[in-house]
Amino acid sequence: MPRLQVLGFDFGLRRIGVAVGETVTGSAHPVTTLQCAQPGQVDWDAITRLIAEWQPDALVVGLPQRDDGSDGEMAQAARRFSRRLQGRYGLTVHLVDERLSSQEARERLHDRGGRARRDKAAIDMIAASVILETWLREHAQ
């Protein structure tokens, strides 16, 4: 697999966590959390700036699923967000099962000495990193 730079998103109606990663190392790291002015109102200008800055080859969006693999209540909104990303930027968008990504993000934040219950923005960008790491593992050479 060629070296690809990838942006990952943990989509939410109030916040969208963002991470960046690449296929050669299989690593990802948190970048930022975008705040929605109103629930579900995506800050497309901020996403455009991130795309210009990181110049990703592809995008990854977490897909909320239940334990049985069926779509969670936010799955439709995440799918719509992924379609809009693809339409606006012309990049390939991959959906990844995001089960337990927020739990993993809280654990990582706690391990770093953060306050997992209070720092929701940090949790969201770390969750985006977990989602992106999942995709990178699935698409490793």
C-alpha positions in Angstrom: 0.0 0.0 0.0 1.4 3.4 -0.9 1.9 6.0 1.8 -1.4 7.8 2.5 -2.2 10.7 4.8 -5.6 10.2 6.3 -7.9 12.5 8.4 -10.3 10.8 10.8 -13.5 12.1 12.3 -15.5 11.3 15.4 -18.8 12.8 14.3 -21.2 14.2 16.9 -24.0 16.7 16.9 -22.2 19.1 19.3 -18.5 18.3 18.6 -16.5 16.6 15.9 -13.1 15.1 16.9 -10.4 15.2 14.3 -7.2 13.1 14.1 -4.5 12.6 11.4 -2.6 9.4 10.6 -0.7 7.7 7.8 -0.5 4.3 6.4 3.2 3.6 6.5 3.6 3.9 10.3 -0.1 2.9 11.0 -0.1 5.6 13.7 -2.6 8.4 14.3 -2.7 11.4 16.7 -5.4 13.8 17.8 -5.5 17.2 16.0 -8.5 19.2 17.3 -12.2 19.1 18.2 -14.5 21.3 16.2 -17.5 22.8 18.1 -20.8 23.0 16.3 -22.5 26.4 16.7 -25.8 24.6 16.9 -26.5 20.8 17.2 -25.7 19.2 13.9 -24.4 22.4 12.3 -21.0 21.4 10.9 -18.2 24.1 10.7 -17.4 23.4 7.1 -14.9 26.3 7.0 -12.9 24.7 9.7 -12.9 21.4 7.9 -11.8 23.1 4.7 -8.9 24.6 6.6 -7.9 21.2 8.0 -8.1 19.6 4.6 -5.9 22.3 3.1 -3.4 22.0 6.0 -3.1 18.2 6.1 -3.9 17.5 2.4 -5.2 14.0 3.2 -5.5 11.3 0.5 -8.6 9.9 2.2 -11.0 10.5 5.1 -12.3 8.1 7.8 -15.6 8.6 9.7 -16.6 6.7 12.8 -19.9 4.8 12.4 -21.8 4.3 15.6 -22.9 0.7 15.9 -24.5 -1.3 18.5 -22.9 -4.4 20.1 -24.8 -6.6 17.6 -23.3 -4.7 14.7 -26.5 -2.9 13.8 -26.5 0.9 13.3 -26.7 3.0 16.4 -29.0 6.0 16.7 -26.3 8.4 15.4 -25.3 6.2 12.4 -27.6 7.9 9.9 -26.2 11.3 10.8 -22.6 10.0 10.5 -23.4 8.5 7.1 -24.9 11.8 6.0 -21.7 13.6 7.3 -19.5 11.2 5.3 -21.5 11.7 2.1 -21.2 15.5 2.5 -17.4 15.2 3.1 -17.1 13.1 -0.1 -19.3 15.5 -2.1 -17.5 18.7 -0.9 -13.9 17.5 -1.1 -14.0 14.7 -3.7 -12.0 12.4 -1.4 -12.6 8.8 -0.6 -14.4 8.5 2.7 -14.3 5.2 4.7 -16.7 4.4 7.4 -15.3 2.5 10.4 -17.1 0.8 13.3 -16.5 3.1 16.2 -17.8 0.9 19.0 -15.9 1.5 22.3 -13.8 4.3 20.8 -15.1 6.8 23.4 -14.4 4.4 26.2 -10.9 3.8 24.9 -10.4 7.6 24.5 -11.5 8.2 28.2 -9.0 5.5 29.3 -6.2 7.1 27.3 -7.0 10.5 28.7 -7.2 9.2 32.2 -3.8 7.4 31.8 -2.3 10.8 30.7 -3.6 12.4 33.9 -6.6 14.1 32.2 -10.1 14.5 33.6 -12.0 12.2 31.3 -15.4 13.2 32.6 -14.9 16.9 32.1 -12.7 17.2 29.0 -15.2 16.2 26.3 -13.3 18.0 23.6 -10.1 16.0 24.4 -12.2 12.8 24.5 -13.6 13.5 21.0 -10.2 14.1 19.3 -8.7 11.1 21.0 -11.7 9.0 19.9 -11.1 10.2 16.4 -7.5 8.9 16.7 -8.8 5.5 18.0 -11.2 5.4 15.0 -8.4 6.2 12.6 -6.1 3.6 14.2 -8.8 1.0 13.7 -9.0 1.8 10.0 -5.2 1.9 9.7 -4.9 -1.6 11.3 -7.6 -2.9 8.9 -5.7 -1.6 5.9 -2.2 -2.3 6.9 0.0 -4.0 4.3 
